[in-house]
Amino acid sequence: MRKIFFIILAVGISLVSKAQQDPQFSQNMYNLLTFNPAFAGVGDEMTGSVINRQQWMGFENAPVSTAFNGNVPLRVGSRMHGLGLTVMSDKLGFENKTTIKFQYAYQFKILNGILNAGLSLGLQNNALNGKWDANDENDPILNGGSTDASEMVFDAGLGFYYRSKTLYLGASSTHINKPNVAYNEKNKIYLYRHYYIMGGYKYVLTNQIDIIPSFFFKTDGRMSQYDINTNVVYNKKYRSGVSYRVDDAIVFLAGILLKNGLDIGIAYDVSVSDIKKPSLEFMLAYHFTPSLIKRKQKYKSIRFL
């Protein structure tokens, strides 16, 4: 099985990839800025977060993804704006992608809620480790198996995000400029546009218990993936839930929000695909509210809507 896994990795990099190229996370409901720039400025808090995913634990050189996000709602005059920063590392075998992007969102009041329109601009560095053993020393992209290669490209994305006191809906696209990663003159990898649709609703069961079903859909026009999630939040502090990623995994979720603004989350994927290896994901976030972003009408963050 391990041989088959490594062969798939090597072939996937050597050809123009038809698989989804954006990293995968399970705690997407708490990681929306990574894929939707319109999430910048959502809520009444300034937030810094980091999320790390170890996929298919037990496989050597399996995917490892880490994303840092900074999110700042900002009032300028009578208008609210959002600023964001994402720094992301995505490692898969001999491929290592590093992304840095800045997000801006403008907010409109509409239909008893707020609509954000957002744009992201940044750079993505794509690197190949020529020393990695891919069982093919003559692979043209791996430069004969002995030399590293890298290419940095400009990357852009856009999105929309609507939220009210109980509902959120969003749509976005990454790599809208479809960057061309040319490791050499003959071998090119295109970053295909990825499209995302996300949504959730808070159902107040009691004064202390909220049930928040949500979904997260992504596609690159060739492959699609659906996440269906349900989280139960107790006393706006403790949360637990379960997700189903269609034909891929059942995910168990848990988290706690401390009084000092520290937010801790964990996700454990039980694979239902042919790759019978689990995945583990940790999230750490810190939320605080400086006076410059306070406003009269509040729309809570996606943590608890």
N, C-alpha and C positions, 0 to 999 in steps of 0.2 A: 504493500500500500504506500509506503514511504517513497519508493522509486517512482510510482505513478504520480504522486504528489509533486515531486521535483521536476519530472518531465513536463507536467502541465504548466508549472511556473516558467520553465525555460521557453517552451513554445509560445506561451502567452506574451512574453516580452519580445520575442523575435519577430512576431507578426503584428500587423495592425490590429490592436486589441478590439474585440467586439463585446467584451464584458464591461460591467460598470467599473469606472475608474475612481470614483470617490470612495473614501473609507466608510466602513460600516460601524454604526454604534447602536446599542440597544436602548440607552436612556435618551432617546431622541427628544422626548417631551421636555427635557431639561437641557437640551443642547441645540436649540433651534438656530441660534445665531451662526453656527458653523455652516449651515446650508441655506439660510434665508437672511439676507442683509436687512430686510424690513423689520426684523426682530430687534434691531438696535433701538434703544430708547424705550422698550416696552416696560411698563410698570413704573413704580415710584422709587426704585432703588438703583444704586450703582452696584454692579456685580462683577466680580472676578472669579473665574472658574477654570478648573483643569479636569480633563477626563482622559483616562487611559484604558485601552482595551487590549487584552491578550487573547487573540483568536486561535481556536483549535489548539488548545494547550496540549503538549505532548509531541507535537510536530516541530522538528527543528526548522528554523527559518520561516515559521508561520507568521501571518500578518500581526503587526503590532502598531497600533494607532494611538496618537496622543494629540489632544487639541486643547489649547488655552484660549479662553475668550474673555474679553473685557467689554462691558456694556454700560453706557452712560446716557441716561436721559438728561436733556439739557433745555432749559427755558431761555429763549432769546426774545425779549419783549413779551408779547402775549402769546407767542407760538412755542410749541414744544418740538424739539428735534431729538434725534438719537445718533450717537456715535458709537462705533464698535471696532474692535480689533480681534483678529483671529490669527494665531500662530499654530500651525499644525504639522505634525510629522507622521508619515505613513510608510512603514517598512514592510516589504514583502519579498522574501528571498534575497536576491541580489539587487533589487530595486528599492530606492529610497527617495521619497518625495517630501520636500519641505515647502510649505506654503505660508506666506504672510499676506494678509489682506485687511484693508480698512473698509469699514461700512459706514454709510450715512443713510438716515431715514428721516423723512418729513411726515409729520402727523396731521391728519384731518379728522375733525369730528363729523361722524356720519352715522345715521340709523341707531341712535342711542349708544354708540360706541366710538371707537377710534380706529381709523385706517392708517396704516403706515405704508409708504412707498419707499423702497430702499434700493441702494446701489452699492456694490462692492468692487474695489479695484485693488489689485495686488500682483504679486509675483509668485511663481511656482518653480522651484528648482528640481529637476528630475535627474537622478544620478544612478549609474549602474556600477556595481563592484566587479571589476574584471577578474578579481582573484577568486570569485565564487565558482565552485565546481558545478558547471551546468551540463557535464557529460558531452560537450561539443566544443572543442578548442578552436574550431574554424567558424564559429558563429560570428557573422559580420557585425552584429550590434555589440557583442561582448568583446570586440577587437581582438579576437584570437585568444580570449580567456586570460589575458595578462595585464590589460590596461583599463583603468577606470575611465568612465565617460560621463559627462554631465551637460545639461542644457537648461538654461533659465528662460522662462517665457512669461509674457504679460498675460494676466488672467482677469476676467471680469464676470460679474454676476448681477442679477436683479431679482427683486421679489416684492410681494405685497403681503400684508398681515393685518387682519382685522380682529379686534377683541372687544367684548363687552364684559359685564360683570360675571357672566356665566359661560360665555362661548368664545372660542377662538378659531379662526380659519386662516390658512396661509397658502401661498403658491410662490414658487421661486424657480430660478434656473441658474446653474453654475456653468462656467466655461462658455458663456454666450458668444465669445469671439472665436471659439473653437481653435485654441492654440495648437501650433504645429511644433512638436518636439523632434528636432532633427539631430540625432546623435552623430550622423555623418550624412554625406550627400545622397546615399542610396537608401538609407533606412530612416523612416519617419514614423512617429506615433502621434496620432491626433487625440487631443483631449475632447471627447465628444460632449455635447451639451447634455447635462443631466437635469431632469425636471422633477420637482417635488410638490406634493400636495399634502397638507397637514391640517388637523383639526381636533378639537376636543370640547367637551361640555362638562360643567360642574353641576352635579345633582346633589342638593342638600338633603341628606337623609334625616339627620337630627341636628341639634345645635352643635354637636361635637364631631359628627361623622359626615364627610363628603365623599361621594363616589365620582371619579373623573374618568369616563371612557374617552379614548382618543385613538387616532389613526395616523399613520405616516406612510405615504406612498412615494416611491421614486422609480424613475425609468430613464434610460438613455435612448429610448426608441427601439432598442433591440432586446433588452431584458428589463423586466419589471420586478419590483419587490413590494410586498405589503406587510406592514406591522399593525396589528390590532391590539390595543392595550387597555387595561383597566387598573386604575390605582384607587386605593381606599386611604383617605387621610383622616387621622384621628386628632382632634384638638389642634388642628393646623400645625402639628409638630411631627407626628409619626406617620409614616406612609409605608404601604406594602402593595404589591400588585403582581400582575402576570401579563405577559405579552405572548402573542403568537405571530411569528414571522413565517408566512405561508411557505410550506415545503422546505423550511430551513431549521427552525428552532422554536422551542418553548422557553420563554425567558421569565425568571423569577426576579422581582424587583423589591428593594427595601431602601428606606432612607429615614433620616432624622434631621430636623431643623432645630438648632440650639438657640437659646435666647440671645447669645452674642452675635447672631447673624451667620454662624457657621452652618453650612449645609453639607451633609455627607450622604452619598448614595452608592449603591452597589447593584450590579446585575449579573446573573449567572445564566448562561445559555446552555440548554440541554439540546443537543443536535438531534434532528429527526431526518437529516439528509444522509447521503452515503458516507460522508466524513463524520465518523462517530467520535468526535472529540469535542469537549466542552469549551466554552469561552467565558472569560471573566472580565468584568469592567468596574472600575472605581471612578467616582466623581467627588470632587471637593470644591465647594464654592463658598464665597463670602459675600454677604449682602449688607449694605449700609445706605443711609439716606442723608446726604448732606443738605443743608438748607437751600442751596441754589437750585435744587430740582423739585422742591415741594410744590404741590399744586392743590387747588381747592377740590377738584373732582378726581377721585383716585380710581385707578384700574390696576388691580394687583398683578403681580408677575405671574408667569405661567406655572410657577410652583404650585399654587393653590387657586389660581385665577383671582 
